[in-house]
Amino acid sequence: MEKSSFEAIPETPQSVERRTVANFESAINLDITPQTQEKEVTPATWKKLFKSLQIAVAATIAACAMHHAYEFRDKTSKTEEDSKWSHNDKETEHILNTLSGKESFTESEKAYIARYIITEWCEKKKITSPQGINQWDTKQIEYYISTLPKDSQLRHKYNYVKNWVIENPIFMKHIHEELWKTEKACGSPYIRWQKPEDSLLLTLSKEKHREHYNSVNNTIYLAPEDLGLRMYSQFLAEASHAEQFKQSPLASYTTAIANIGEAALNAVTHGTSFSREWDTFYDTPGTLEFDAHSIREKKLTNQFNKAESADVTEIMEKSGVRARDHF
């Protein structure tokens, strides 16, 4: 039986990750209940709590720093003979190649992506998902889509992703090269299809899917229902986080812990959700998200725009298509 990429487990020391996540939870101390808030707390107790918090944060940073040396070792290489890029982790290698159209999705990956497109659509529209969809194969999915009205937006979205992304990927040679250069420069992160249990932040925010980067196991998780013609854009966004932790691990972990604590406190204070408070950091200088997406991602995007333009020009020349003059 074919083993699909999303079923594989990252080759990372799970015990270290669990300990580190536990330290994060201790450091953040998110379990703030009304009962706790109503109790009288003496100054001595506050001092003990603050001291415990300091120890938890210090332990988290220390554990992450030690883990950093293992996870960010160089795992990406390129052969001189045929200029072929490779990664120690074959699943990462496969997914990275699919993002540039060099490799095709497996049948199980196609079904996995299609199922999540349907499920996500139903959740957004507050419609009950088809019963047993998690076990559907591509034939069952095709049948379900065929039963939808021809003007159904879900049908249009499914056909768009199927025809232009899943079934007929165009190999982008320059993008392929740029993807692998970025992969190597950003610390050779693992790449996986995202599952709800893959992120502490997603668990806390109660979100099911969202592409993200996990610094503890140096893994980029891609959200399958958001794949489009520029499939590599998700990787590009999260590679900016990998670059942060590769270049400045201690500063990045310290900032991450501070941001998580601030978002958690703001959520309690403002009566909002953790994810909503976290999203405000994308526009807040000095935060992890601002540095990643407003500074680093923009630089990477400029490099990829050049590579994409070169690919489009080359494809048009080979097909005999000429750009129309504009007046």
Phi and psi restraints in degrees (value plus and minus 20) as a CYANA .aco file:
   2 GLU   PHI     -89.7   -49.7
   2 GLU   PSI     115.1   155.1
   3 LYS   PHI    -117.2   -77.2
   3 LYS   PSI     101.0   141.0
   4 SER   PHI    -101.8   -61.8
   4 SER   PSI     133.5   173.5
   5 SER   PHI     -83.7   -43.7
   5 SER   PSI     -55.1   -15.1
   6 PHE   PHI     -94.5   -54.5
   6 PHE   PSI     -31.5     8.5
   7 GLU   PHI    -106.9   -66.9
   7 GLU   PSI     -35.2     4.8
   8 ALA   PHI     -95.2   -55.2
   8 ALA   PSI     136.3   176.3
   9 ILE   PHI    -124.9   -84.9
   9 ILE   PSI     111.6   151.6
  10 PRO   PHI     -75.7   -35.7
  10 PRO   PSI     120.2   160.2
  11 GLU   PHI    -100.4   -60.4
  11 GLU   PSI      49.7    89.7
  12 THR   PHI    -150.7  -110.7
  12 THR   PSI     134.5   174.5
  13 PRO   PHI     -90.2   -50.2
  13 PRO   PSI      80.0   120.0
  14 GLN   PHI     -83.9   -43.9
  14 GLN   PSI     -54.3   -14.3
  15 SER   PHI     -83.1   -43.1
  15 SER   PSI     -58.9   -18.9
  16 VAL   PHI     -85.8   -45.8
  16 VAL   PSI     -61.1   -21.1
  17 GLU   PHI     -82.9   -42.9
  17 GLU   PSI     -62.6   -22.6
  18 ARG   PHI     -83.3   -43.3
  18 ARG   PSI     -61.1   -21.1
  19 ARG   PHI     -84.6   -44.6
  19 ARG   PSI     -61.0   -21.0
  20 THR   PHI     -86.9   -46.9
  20 THR   PSI     -62.0   -22.0
  21 VAL   PHI     -82.5   -42.5
  21 VAL   PSI     -59.8   -19.8
  22 ALA   PHI     -81.3   -41.3
  22 ALA   PSI     -59.9   -19.9
  23 ASN   PHI     -84.5   -44.5
  23 ASN   PSI     -59.2   -19.2
  24 PHE   PHI     -78.8   -38.8
  24 PHE   PSI     -67.3   -27.3
  25 GLU   PHI     -82.8   -42.8
  25 GLU   PSI     -58.6   -18.6
  26 SER   PHI     -86.8   -46.8
  26 SER   PSI     -61.5   -21.5
  27 ALA   PHI     -87.5   -47.5
  27 ALA   PSI     -58.2   -18.2
  28 ILE   PHI     -94.9   -54.9
  28 ILE   PSI     -58.8   -18.8
  29 ASN   PHI      33.9    73.9
  29 ASN   PSI      41.4    81.4
  30 LEU   PHI     -97.4   -57.4
  30 LEU   PSI     -35.9     4.1
  31 ASP   PHI     -99.8   -59.8
  31 ASP   PSI      52.5    92.5
  32 ILE   PHI    -122.6   -82.6
  32 ILE   PSI      85.2   125.2
  33 THR   PHI    -127.0   -87.0
  33 THR   PSI     139.2   179.2
  34 PRO   PHI     -77.3   -37.3
  34 PRO   PSI     -57.1   -17.1
  35 GLN   PHI     -82.0   -42.0
  35 GLN   PSI     -61.1   -21.1
  36 THR   PHI     -86.2   -46.2
  36 THR   PSI     -59.0   -19.0
  37 GLN   PHI     -89.1   -49.1
  37 GLN   PSI     -47.9    -7.9
  38 GLU   PHI     -99.0   -59.0
  38 GLU   PSI     -39.9     0.1
  39 LYS   PHI     -91.4   -51.4
  39 LYS   PSI     125.5   165.5
  40 GLU   PHI     -97.8   -57.8
  40 GLU   PSI     112.3   152.3
  41 VAL   PHI    -140.7  -100.7
  41 VAL   PSI     102.2   142.2
  42 THR   PHI     -96.5   -56.5
  42 THR   PSI     138.3   178.3
  43 PRO   PHI     -75.0   -35.0
  43 PRO   PSI     -57.9   -17.9
  44 ALA   PHI     -83.5   -43.5
  44 ALA   PSI     -58.2   -18.2
  45 THR   PHI     -86.7   -46.7
  45 THR   PSI     -60.6   -20.6
  46 TRP   PHI     -81.8   -41.8
  46 TRP   PSI     -59.8   -19.8
  47 LYS   PHI     -82.1   -42.1
  47 LYS   PSI     -60.7   -20.7
  48 LYS   PHI     -85.7   -45.7
  48 LYS   PSI     -62.5   -22.5
  49 LEU   PHI     -83.7   -43.7
  49 LEU   PSI     -62.5   -22.5
  50 PHE   PHI     -84.8   -44.8
  50 PHE   PSI     -59.7   -19.7
  51 LYS   PHI     -84.6   -44.6
  51 LYS   PSI     -61.8   -21.8
  52 SER   PHI     -83.2   -43.2
  52 SER   PSI     -59.4   -19.4
  53 LEU   PHI     -84.5   -44.5
  53 LEU   PSI     -61.7   -21.7
  54 GLN   PHI     -80.8   -40.8
  54 GLN   PSI     -63.6   -23.6
  55 ILE   PHI     -83.8   -43.8
  55 ILE   PSI     -62.9   -22.9
  56 ALA   PHI     -82.4   -42.4
  56 ALA   PSI     -63.6   -23.6
  57 VAL   PHI     -84.8   -44.8
  57 VAL   PSI     -64.4   -24.4
  58 ALA   PHI     -81.4   -41.4
  58 ALA   PSI     -61.3   -21.3
  59 ALA   PHI     -85.2   -45.2
  59 ALA   PSI     -58.7   -18.7
  60 THR   PHI     -82.6   -42.6
  60 THR   PSI     -68.8   -28.8
  61 ILE   PHI     -83.2   -43.2
  61 ILE   PSI     -60.6   -20.6
  62 ALA   PHI     -84.3   -44.3
  62 ALA   PSI     -64.6   -24.6
  63 ALA   PHI     -83.5   -43.5
  63 ALA   PSI     -61.9   -21.9
  64 CYS   PHI     -86.0   -46.0
  64 CYS   PSI     -60.4   -20.4
  65 ALA   PHI     -83.9   -43.9
  65 ALA   PSI     -61.1   -21.1
  66 MET   PHI     -87.7   -47.7
  66 MET   PSI     -59.3   -19.3
  67 HIS   PHI     -87.4   -47.4
  67 HIS   PSI     -51.1   -11.1
  68 HIS   PHI     -75.2   -35.2
  68 HIS   PSI     -63.5   -23.5
  69 ALA   PHI     -80.4   -40.4
  69 ALA   PSI     -53.2   -13.2
  70 TYR   PHI     -99.8   -59.8
  70 TYR   PSI     -68.3   -28.3
  71 GLU   PHI     -92.0   -52.0
  71 GLU   PSI     -49.3    -9.3
  72 PHE   PHI    -120.0   -80.0
  72 PHE   PSI       0.9    40.9
  73 ARG   PHI     -88.2   -48.2
  73 ARG   PSI     135.4   175.4
  74 ASP   PHI     -91.9   -51.9
  74 ASP   PSI      99.7   139.7
  75 LYS   PHI    -139.4   -99.4
  75 LYS   PSI     -19.5    20.5
  76 THR   PHI    -128.2   -88.2
  76 THR   PSI     117.5   157.5
  77 SER   PHI    -165.2  -125.2
  77 SER   PSI     145.0   185.0
  78 LYS   PHI    -157.7  -117.7
  78 LYS   PSI     106.9   146.9
  79 THR   PHI     -96.3   -56.3
  79 THR   PSI     123.7   163.7
  80 GLU   PHI     -97.0   -57.0
  80 GLU   PSI     -51.6   -11.6
  81 GLU   PHI     -86.0   -46.0
  81 GLU   PSI     -75.2   -35.2
  82 ASP   PHI    -136.0   -96.0
  82 ASP   PSI      -9.1    30.9
  83 SER   PHI      34.6    74.6
  83 SER   PSI      16.8    56.8
  84 LYS   PHI    -113.2   -73.2
  84 LYS   PSI     109.1   149.1
  85 TRP   PHI    -105.9   -65.9
  85 TRP   PSI     127.0   167.0
  86 SER   PHI    -169.0  -129.0
  86 SER   PSI     142.2   182.2
  87 HIS   PHI    -151.3  -111.3
  87 HIS   PSI     126.9   166.9
  88 ASN   PHI     -78.4   -38.4
  88 ASN   PSI     -49.6    -9.6
  89 ASP   PHI    -117.5   -77.5
  89 ASP   PSI      95.4   135.4
  90 LYS   PHI     -88.9   -48.9
  90 LYS   PSI     -49.5    -9.5
  91 GLU   PHI     -88.0   -48.0
  91 GLU   PSI     -61.3   -21.3
  92 THR   PHI     -80.1   -40.1
  92 THR   PSI     -64.4   -24.4
  93 GLU   PHI     -79.5   -39.5
  93 GLU   PSI     -64.1   -24.1
  94 HIS   PHI     -84.7   -44.7
  94 HIS   PSI     -68.4   -28.4
  95 ILE   PHI     -83.9   -43.9
  95 ILE   PSI     -61.5   -21.5
  96 LEU   PHI     -82.6   -42.6
  96 LEU   PSI     -57.0   -17.0
  97 ASN   PHI     -90.1   -50.1
  97 ASN   PSI     -53.4   -13.4
  98 THR   PHI     -88.0   -48.0
  98 THR   PSI     -49.1    -9.1
  99 LEU   PHI     -87.0   -47.0
  99 LEU   PSI     -41.2    -1.2
 100 SER   PHI    -128.6   -88.6
 100 SER   PSI     -15.9    24.1
 101 GLY   PHI      62.2   102.2
 101 GLY   PSI     -12.5    27.5
 102 LYS   PHI     -93.9   -53.9
 102 LYS   PSI     -53.1   -13.1
 103 GLU   PHI    -142.5  -102.5
 103 GLU   PSI     134.7   174.7
 104 SER   PHI    -113.8   -73.8
 104 SER   PSI     135.2   175.2
 105 PHE   PHI     -87.9   -47.9
 105 PHE   PSI     128.0   168.0
 106 THR   PHI     -94.4   -54.4
 106 THR   PSI     144.6   184.6
 107 GLU   PHI     -81.0   -41.0
 107 GLU   PSI     -59.6   -19.6
 108 SER   PHI     -88.7   -48.7
 108 SER   PSI     -54.2   -14.2
 109 GLU   PHI     -86.5   -46.5
 109 GLU   PSI     -61.1   -21.1
 110 LYS   PHI     -79.5   -39.5
 110 LYS   PSI     -64.5   -24.5
 111 ALA   PHI     -86.1   -46.1
 111 ALA   PSI     -61.0   -21.0
 112 TYR   PHI     -80.5   -40.5
 112 TYR   PSI     -68.0   -28.0
 113 ILE   PHI     -84.1   -44.1
 113 ILE   PSI     -64.7   -24.7
 114 ALA   PHI     -83.9   -43.9
 114 ALA   PSI     -60.9   -20.9
 115 ARG   PHI     -80.8   -40.8
 115 ARG   PSI     -60.9   -20.9
 116 TYR   PHI     -93.6   -53.6
 116 TYR   PSI     -48.5    -8.5
 117 ILE   PHI     -82.5   -42.5
 117 ILE   PSI     -65.8   -25.8
 118 ILE   PHI     -87.2   -47.2
 118 ILE   PSI     -67.1   -27.1
 119 THR   PHI     -82.2   -42.2
 119 THR   PSI     -65.6   -25.6
 120 GLU   PHI     -82.8   -42.8
 120 GLU   PSI     -59.6   -19.6
 121 TRP   PHI     -83.0   -43.0
 121 TRP   PSI     -66.1   -26.1
 122 CYS   PHI     -82.3   -42.3
 122 CYS   PSI     -59.7   -19.7
 123 GLU   PHI     -86.0   -46.0
 123 GLU   PSI     -60.7   -20.7
 124 LYS   PHI     -86.6   -46.6
 124 LYS   PSI     -55.2   -15.2
 125 LYS   PHI    -109.1   -69.1
 125 LYS   PSI     -18.7    21.3
 126 LYS   PHI      37.1    77.1
 126 LYS   PSI      23.8    63.8
 127 ILE   PHI    -131.3   -91.3
 127 ILE   PSI     121.3   161.3
 128 THR   PHI     -86.6   -46.6
 128 THR   PSI     108.2   148.2
 129 SER   PHI     -86.3   -46.3
 129 SER   PSI     129.7   169.7
 130 PRO   PHI     -74.7   -34.7
 130 PRO   PSI     119.3   159.3
 131 GLN   PHI     -84.5   -44.5
 131 GLN   PSI     113.0   153.0
 132 GLY   PHI      54.9    94.9
 132 GLY   PSI      -4.8    35.2
 133 ILE   PHI     -82.0   -42.0
 133 ILE   PSI     -48.2    -8.2
 134 ASN   PHI     -84.5   -44.5
 134 ASN   PSI     -35.9     4.1
 135 GLN   PHI    -126.4   -86.4
 135 GLN   PSI     -18.5    21.5
 136 TRP   PHI     -89.0   -49.0
 136 TRP   PSI     123.8   163.8
 137 ASP   PHI    -119.1   -79.1
 137 ASP   PSI    -196.7  -156.7
 138 THR   PHI     -83.5   -43.5
 138 THR   PSI     -54.0   -14.0
 139 LYS   PHI     -85.5   -45.5
 139 LYS   PSI     -62.7   -22.7
 140 GLN   PHI     -86.5   -46.5
 140 GLN   PSI     -56.2   -16.2
 141 ILE   PHI     -86.9   -46.9
 141 ILE   PSI     -64.6   -24.6
 142 GLU   PHI     -79.9   -39.9
 142 GLU   PSI     -60.0   -20.0
 143 TYR   PHI     -84.2   -44.2
 143 TYR   PSI     -64.2   -24.2
 144 TYR   PHI     -81.3   -41.3
 144 TYR   PSI     -64.8   -24.8
 145 ILE   PHI     -82.2   -42.2
 145 ILE   PSI     -57.1   -17.1
 146 SER   PHI     -86.4   -46.4
 146 SER   PSI     -41.0    -1.0
 147 THR   PHI    -103.5   -63.5
 147 THR   PSI     -30.8     9.2
 148 LEU   PHI     -99.4   -59.4
 148 LEU   PSI     134.0   174.0
 149 PRO   PHI     -78.8   -38.8
 149 PRO   PSI     128.8   168.8
 150 LYS   PHI     -82.2   -42.2
 150 LYS   PSI     -47.0    -7.0
 151 ASP   PHI    -114.6   -74.6
 151 ASP   PSI      -8.6    31.4
 152 SER   PHI     -84.8   -44.8
 152 SER   PSI     111.7   151.7
 153 GLN   PHI     -86.2   -46.2
 153 GLN   PSI     -53.3   -13.3
 154 LEU   PHI     -84.1   -44.1
 154 LEU   PSI     -61.0   -21.0
 155 ARG   PHI     -83.0   -43.0
 155 ARG   PSI     -62.2   -22.2
 156 HIS   PHI     -83.9   -43.9
 156 HIS   PSI     -64.4   -24.4
 157 LYS   PHI     -84.8   -44.8
 157 LYS   PSI     -63.5   -23.5
 158 TYR   PHI     -81.0   -41.0
 158 TYR   PSI     -66.6   -26.6
 159 ASN   PHI     -85.2   -45.2
 159 ASN   PSI     -55.9   -15.9
 160 TYR   PHI     -81.6   -41.6
 160 TYR   PSI     -71.7   -31.7
 161 VAL   PHI     -85.5   -45.5
 161 VAL   PSI     -59.2   -19.2
 162 LYS   PHI     -84.6   -44.6
 162 LYS   PSI     -69.6   -29.6
 163 ASN   PHI     -94.2   -54.2
 163 ASN   PSI     -58.2   -18.2
 164 TRP   PHI    -122.3   -82.3
 164 TRP   PSI     -35.4     4.6
 165 VAL   PHI    -138.5   -98.5
 165 VAL   PSI     -76.2   -36.2
 166 ILE   PHI     -96.3   -56.3
 166 ILE   PSI     -68.8   -28.8
 167 GLU   PHI    -108.4   -68.4
 167 GLU   PSI     -56.1   -16.1
 168 ASN   PHI    -148.0  -108.0
 168 ASN   PSI      40.7    80.7
 169 PRO   PHI     -88.9   -48.9
 169 PRO   PSI     120.0   160.0
 170 ILE   PHI    -117.5   -77.5
 170 ILE   PSI     106.9   146.9
 171 PHE   PHI     -92.0   -52.0
 171 PHE   PSI      99.4   139.4
 172 MET   PHI    -122.9   -82.9
 172 MET   PSI      78.4   118.4
 173 LYS   PHI     -83.3   -43.3
 173 LYS   PSI     -66.3   -26.3
 174 HIS   PHI     -90.8   -50.8
 174 HIS   PSI     -57.8   -17.8
 175 ILE   PHI     -83.9   -43.9
 175 ILE   PSI     -60.7   -20.7
 176 HIS   PHI     -76.7   -36.7
 176 HIS   PSI     -67.6   -27.6
 177 GLU   PHI     -84.1   -44.1
 177 GLU   PSI     -61.5   -21.5
 178 GLU   PHI     -87.8   -47.8
 178 GLU   PSI     -56.8   -16.8
 179 LEU   PHI     -78.9   -38.9
 179 LEU   PSI     -67.4   -27.4
 180 TRP   PHI     -90.5   -50.5
 180 TRP   PSI     -55.2   -15.2
 181 LYS   PHI     -82.7   -42.7
 181 LYS   PSI     -62.1   -22.1
 182 THR   PHI     -86.8   -46.8
 182 THR   PSI     -61.4   -21.4
 183 GLU   PHI     -75.9   -35.9
 183 GLU   PSI     -65.2   -25.2
 184 LYS   PHI     -90.3   -50.3
 184 LYS   PSI     -63.8   -23.8
 185 ALA   PHI     -86.4   -46.4
 185 ALA   PSI     -48.2    -8.2
 186 CYS   PHI    -114.0   -74.0
 186 CYS   PSI      -6.2    33.8
 187 GLY   PHI      76.8   116.8
 187 GLY   PSI       1.5    41.5
 188 SER   PHI      30.0    70.0
 188 SER   PSI      31.6    71.6
 189 PRO   PHI     -84.5   -44.5
 189 PRO   PSI     133.9   173.9
 190 TYR   PHI     -94.4   -54.4
 190 TYR   PSI     138.4   178.4
 191 ILE   PHI    -150.2  -110.2
 191 ILE   PSI     114.5   154.5
 192 ARG   PHI    -161.9  -121.9
 192 ARG   PSI     137.5   177.5
 193 TRP   PHI     -96.5   -56.5
 193 TRP   PSI     116.6   156.6
 194 GLN   PHI     -96.0   -56.0
 194 GLN   PSI     118.8   158.8
 195 LYS   PHI    -145.4  -105.4
 195 LYS   PSI     133.5   173.5
 196 PRO   PHI     -73.6   -33.6
 196 PRO   PSI     -55.1   -15.1
 197 GLU   PHI    -102.2   -62.2
 197 GLU   PSI     -17.6    22.4
 198 ASP   PHI    -102.1   -62.1
 198 ASP   PSI     -28.1    11.9
 199 SER   PHI    -159.4  -119.4
 199 SER   PSI     109.4   149.4
 200 LEU   PHI     -82.2   -42.2
 200 LEU   PSI     -62.1   -22.1
 201 LEU   PHI     -84.3   -44.3
 201 LEU   PSI     -60.1   -20.1
 202 LEU   PHI     -87.5   -47.5
 202 LEU   PSI     -55.6   -15.6
 203 THR   PHI     -84.2   -44.2
 203 THR   PSI     -64.0   -24.0
 204 LEU   PHI     -86.5   -46.5
 204 LEU   PSI     -55.7   -15.7
 205 SER   PHI    -109.4   -69.4
 205 SER   PSI     -23.2    16.8
 206 LYS   PHI      41.9    81.9
 206 LYS   PSI       7.1    47.1
 207 GLU   PHI    -112.6   -72.6
 207 GLU   PSI     123.2   163.2
 208 LYS   PHI    -106.5   -66.5
 208 LYS   PSI     -60.2   -20.2
 209 HIS   PHI    -158.8  -118.8
 209 HIS   PSI     121.8   161.8
 210 ARG   PHI    -198.7  -158.7
 210 ARG   PSI     103.3   143.3
 211 GLU   PHI     -79.2   -39.2
 211 GLU   PSI     120.4   160.4
 212 HIS   PHI    -180.9  -140.9
 212 HIS   PSI     149.5   189.5
 213 TYR   PHI    -138.4   -98.4
 213 TYR   PSI     111.9   151.9
 214 ASN   PHI    -125.6   -85.6
 214 ASN   PSI      89.6   129.6
 215 SER   PHI     -92.2   -52.2
 215 SER   PSI     -42.0    -2.0
 216 VAL   PHI     -87.8   -47.8
 216 VAL   PSI     -62.4   -22.4
 217 ASN   PHI    -131.5   -91.5
 217 ASN   PSI      -6.6    33.4
 218 ASN   PHI      30.3    70.3
 218 ASN   PSI      34.7    74.7
 219 THR   PHI    -149.7  -109.7
 219 THR   PSI     112.9   152.9
 220 ILE   PHI    -115.6   -75.6
 220 ILE   PSI     106.4   146.4
 221 TYR   PHI    -127.4   -87.4
 221 TYR   PSI     108.7   148.7
 222 LEU   PHI    -124.9   -84.9
 222 LEU   PSI     118.2   158.2
 223 ALA   PHI    -109.0   -69.0
 223 ALA   PSI      92.2   132.2
 224 PRO   PHI     -82.7   -42.7
 224 PRO   PSI     -50.3   -10.3
 225 GLU   PHI     -95.7   -55.7
 225 GLU   PSI     -29.3    10.7
 226 ASP   PHI    -122.2   -82.2
 226 ASP   PSI      -8.0    32.0
 227 LEU   PHI     -89.3   -49.3
 227 LEU   PSI     117.8   157.8
 228 GLY   PHI    -160.8  -120.8
 228 GLY   PSI    -183.9  -143.9
 229 LEU   PHI     -80.0   -40.0
 229 LEU   PSI     -59.1   -19.1
 230 ARG   PHI    -112.6   -72.6
 230 ARG   PSI      48.6    88.6
 231 MET   PHI     -79.9   -39.9
 231 MET   PSI     -48.1    -8.1
 232 TYR   PHI     -94.1   -54.1
 232 TYR   PSI     -29.8    10.2
 233 SER   PHI     -82.3   -42.3
 233 SER   PSI     -56.2   -16.2
 234 GLN   PHI     -83.7   -43.7
 234 GLN   PSI     -65.6   -25.6
 235 PHE   PHI     -80.0   -40.0
 235 PHE   PSI     -61.8   -21.8
 236 LEU   PHI     -80.1   -40.1
 236 LEU   PSI     -64.9   -24.9
 237 ALA   PHI     -84.0   -44.0
 237 ALA   PSI     -63.6   -23.6
 238 GLU   PHI    -102.9   -62.9
 238 GLU   PSI     -40.9    -0.9
 239 ALA   PHI     -84.5   -44.5
 239 ALA   PSI     -46.5    -6.5
 240 SER   PHI     -83.8   -43.8
 240 SER   PSI     -53.3   -13.3
 241 HIS   PHI     -92.1   -52.1
 241 HIS   PSI     -60.1   -20.1
 242 ALA   PHI     -80.9   -40.9
 242 ALA   PSI     -57.5   -17.5
 243 GLU   PHI     -84.1   -44.1
 243 GLU   PSI     -59.2   -19.2
 244 GLN   PHI     -76.8   -36.8
 244 GLN   PSI     -71.4   -31.4
 245 PHE   PHI     -94.7   -54.7
 245 PHE   PSI     -42.7    -2.7
 246 LYS   PHI     -92.7   -52.7
 246 LYS   PSI     -64.7   -24.7
 247 GLN   PHI     -99.4   -59.4
 247 GLN   PSI     -60.5   -20.5
 248 SER   PHI    -158.5  -118.5
 248 SER   PSI      53.2    93.2
 249 PRO   PHI     -79.3   -39.3
 249 PRO   PSI     -69.2   -29.2
 250 LEU   PHI     -84.5   -44.5
 250 LEU   PSI     -66.0   -26.0
 251 ALA   PHI     -83.5   -43.5
 251 ALA   PSI     -58.4   -18.4
 252 SER   PHI     -88.4   -48.4
 252 SER   PSI     -64.0   -24.0
 253 TYR   PHI     -84.7   -44.7
 253 TYR   PSI     -60.6   -20.6
 254 THR   PHI     -83.1   -43.1
 254 THR   PSI     -64.5   -24.5
 255 THR   PHI     -84.7   -44.7
 255 THR   PSI     -60.6   -20.6
 256 ALA   PHI     -81.2   -41.2
 256 ALA   PSI     -66.2   -26.2
 257 ILE   PHI     -83.7   -43.7
 257 ILE   PSI     -62.7   -22.7
 258 ALA   PHI     -82.8   -42.8
 258 ALA   PSI     -62.6   -22.6
 259 ASN   PHI     -85.4   -45.4
 259 ASN   PSI     -61.4   -21.4
 260 ILE   PHI     -83.4   -43.4
 260 ILE   PSI     -65.1   -25.1
 261 GLY   PHI     -82.5   -42.5
 261 GLY   PSI     -61.4   -21.4
 262 GLU   PHI     -85.6   -45.6
 262 GLU   PSI     -63.1   -23.1
 263 ALA   PHI     -84.0   -44.0
 263 ALA   PSI     -59.8   -19.8
 264 ALA   PHI     -85.4   -45.4
 264 ALA   PSI     -64.1   -24.1
 265 LEU   PHI     -85.7   -45.7
 265 LEU   PSI     -61.9   -21.9
 266 ASN   PHI     -84.0   -44.0
 266 ASN   PSI     -56.3   -16.3
 267 ALA   PHI     -83.4   -43.4
 267 ALA   PSI     -61.6   -21.6
 268 VAL   PHI     -89.5   -49.5
 268 VAL   PSI     -64.3   -24.3
 269 THR   PHI     -86.2   -46.2
 269 THR   PSI     -63.2   -23.2
 270 HIS   PHI    -109.0   -69.0
 270 HIS   PSI     -29.8    10.2
 271 GLY   PHI      50.6    90.6
 271 GLY   PSI      11.2    51.2
 272 THR   PHI    -132.6   -92.6
 272 THR   PSI    -185.0  -145.0
 273 SER   PHI    -120.1   -80.1
 273 SER   PSI     138.8   178.8
 274 PHE   PHI     -80.1   -40.1
 274 PHE   PSI     -64.3   -24.3
 275 SER   PHI     -83.8   -43.8
 275 SER   PSI     -57.5   -17.5
 276 ARG   PHI     -86.0   -46.0
 276 ARG   PSI     -61.9   -21.9
 277 GLU   PHI     -87.5   -47.5
 277 GLU   PSI     -58.2   -18.2
 278 TRP   PHI     -83.8   -43.8
 278 TRP   PSI     -57.7   -17.7
 279 ASP   PHI     -84.0   -44.0
 279 ASP   PSI     -43.1    -3.1
 280 THR   PHI     -88.0   -48.0
 280 THR   PSI     -40.1    -0.1
 281 PHE   PHI     -91.6   -51.6
 281 PHE   PSI     -37.8     2.2
 282 TYR   PHI     -83.7   -43.7
 282 TYR   PSI     -44.9    -4.9
 283 ASP   PHI    -130.1   -90.1
 283 ASP   PSI      -6.7    33.3
 284 THR   PHI    -131.0   -91.0
 284 THR   PSI      88.8   128.8
 285 PRO   PHI     -76.8   -36.8
 285 PRO   PSI     124.2   164.2
 286 GLY   PHI      73.6   113.6
 286 GLY   PSI     -29.1    10.9
 287 THR   PHI    -114.4   -74.4
 287 THR   PSI     144.7   184.7
 288 LEU   PHI     -82.8   -42.8
 288 LEU   PSI     -62.4   -22.4
 289 GLU   PHI     -89.5   -49.5
 289 GLU   PSI     -59.1   -19.1
 290 PHE   PHI     -84.0   -44.0
 290 PHE   PSI     -66.5   -26.5
 291 ASP   PHI     -81.3   -41.3
 291 ASP   PSI     -59.6   -19.6
 292 ALA   PHI     -90.7   -50.7
 292 ALA   PSI     -69.0   -29.0
 293 HIS   PHI    -118.2   -78.2
 293 HIS   PSI     -46.5    -6.5
 294 SER   PHI    -112.4   -72.4
 294 SER   PSI     -35.8     4.2
 295 ILE   PHI    -138.4   -98.4
 295 ILE   PSI     -83.8   -43.8
 296 ARG   PHI     -88.9   -48.9
 296 ARG   PSI     -65.0   -25.0
 297 GLU   PHI     -83.3   -43.3
 297 GLU   PSI     -55.0   -15.0
 298 LYS   PHI     -83.2   -43.2
 298 LYS   PSI     -59.0   -19.0
 299 LYS   PHI     -86.0   -46.0
 299 LYS   PSI     -64.0   -24.0
 300 LEU   PHI     -84.5   -44.5
 300 LEU   PSI     -58.5   -18.5
 301 THR   PHI     -81.3   -41.3
 301 THR   PSI     -60.3   -20.3
 302 ASN   PHI     -80.9   -40.9
 302 ASN   PSI     -59.9   -19.9
 303 GLN   PHI     -85.9   -45.9
 303 GLN   PSI     -62.4   -22.4
 304 PHE   PHI     -91.5   -51.5
 304 PHE   PSI     -50.9   -10.9
 305 ASN   PHI     -82.4   -42.4
 305 ASN   PSI     -59.9   -19.9
 306 LYS   PHI     -85.0   -45.0
 306 LYS   PSI     -63.0   -23.0
 307 ALA   PHI     -84.9   -44.9
 307 ALA   PSI     -60.9   -20.9
 308 GLU   PHI     -85.3   -45.3
 308 GLU   PSI     -60.9   -20.9
 309 SER   PHI     -81.9   -41.9
 309 SER   PSI     -60.1   -20.1
 310 ALA   PHI     -84.6   -44.6
 310 ALA   PSI     -60.1   -20.1
 311 ASP   PHI     -85.7   -45.7
 311 ASP   PSI     -65.4   -25.4
 312 VAL   PHI     -82.0   -42.0
 312 VAL   PSI     -64.1   -24.1
 313 THR   PHI     -80.3   -40.3
 313 THR   PSI     -64.5   -24.5
 314 GLU   PHI     -85.7   -45.7
 314 GLU   PSI     -61.6   -21.6
 315 ILE   PHI     -84.8   -44.8
 315 ILE   PSI     -61.4   -21.4
 316 MET   PHI     -86.1   -46.1
 316 MET   PSI     -60.3   -20.3
 317 GLU   PHI     -84.6   -44.6
 317 GLU   PSI     -61.2   -21.2
 318 LYS   PHI     -89.1   -49.1
 318 LYS   PSI     -52.0   -12.0
 319 SER   PHI    -106.5   -66.5
 319 SER   PSI     -28.3    11.7
 320 GLY   PHI      63.7   103.7
 320 GLY   PSI     -16.1    23.9
 321 VAL   PHI    -102.9   -62.9
 321 VAL   PSI     118.3   158.3
 322 ARG   PHI    -137.7   -97.7
 322 ARG   PSI     120.5   160.5
 323 ALA   PHI     -86.8   -46.8
 323 ALA   PSI     116.2   156.2
 324 ARG   PHI     -97.6   -57.6
 324 ARG   PSI     119.7   159.7
 325 ASP   PHI     -89.9   -49.9
 325 ASP   PSI     121.1   161.1
 326 HIS   PHI    -133.5   -93.5
 326 HIS   PSI     114.5   154.5
